[in-house]
């Protein structure tokens, strides 16, 4: 069901691990609407828009293209955005 992702930990060799064992949490970005129904689409869709803009900025940087002010701001936000549950 879930694939493998690379894990990079300081002081350790890179390794592959199942997504479910690394940082996945079901419905992490789910909200409860006014009727008490779980909404796991709204916030995820908005975060997806930010991810897509960040990906565009990264692709431009990879090609050696300078970023405009708007994409520079998006890049800063995306590189600081944490899309995984906090480590306890």
N, C-alpha and C positions, 0 to 999 in steps of 0.2 A: 504494500500500500504506500508506504513512505520510502523515499530514496535515501541515499547516503549523502552527507555533506562533509566537507573538510573542517576539522577542528584545529585551530592554531592557538596553543596555550604557551605563554611565556615560559621558557626553560624546558619545554618538552618538544619532542618530534611531532610534526604534523601527522594527523591520523584521520581516517574516515570513520564516521559513526552514523547510526540511524537518526534521522531528524527527530523522531519521537523521544530519543534518549538524550537529546542535547539542549534544546531550548524551545521546544514546541509546547504550547499550552492551548488546549481547545478553548475557543471562544474568548481569547484574551482581550480582544477589542469589541466584545459584544456589549450592547446596551440593553436596558430593559425599557420598553416604550410605556406610554401612559396606561395601556391596558394590561401591563405585566408580561407582555410577550417579548421573548428574547430576539433582539435585532443584531445579527452578526454581519450585516451587509453595509450599513450606512457609514460607520467609521472606517471600516476596511476599504471601502470605495474611495474615501477621501485620502487615506494614507496611500492607496495605490496611485492616485494622481501625483502625490509628492514623489513617490518612488520613480514614476515614469519621467518626471521632470529631472530628477537627479540622475537617472540613467542617461538622459540626453546630454546633460552637462559632462558626465564622465566620458561618454563617447567622443564629445568634442575635444576634451583634454587629451584623450588617447590619440586623436588625429593631429594634435598639435595646434588646434584652433583656439584662439582666445575666447574667453567667455565674456558676454556682455554683463552689465550690472545685474540684471534680473536673474540670469542663470548663475552668476556668482553667488547671489544671496540664496538661491535654491540649493546650490552645492553645499554651502555652509550648513544650511538646515539639515539636509539629507545626511551629511557626514556626522552630524551630532544626534540624529534621530535614532532612538533605540527601539527596534521592532521585535524585541524578544523579552520574555519575562525577566525581571531582575533576579540576579543570582542571590540565593539566600545563604 
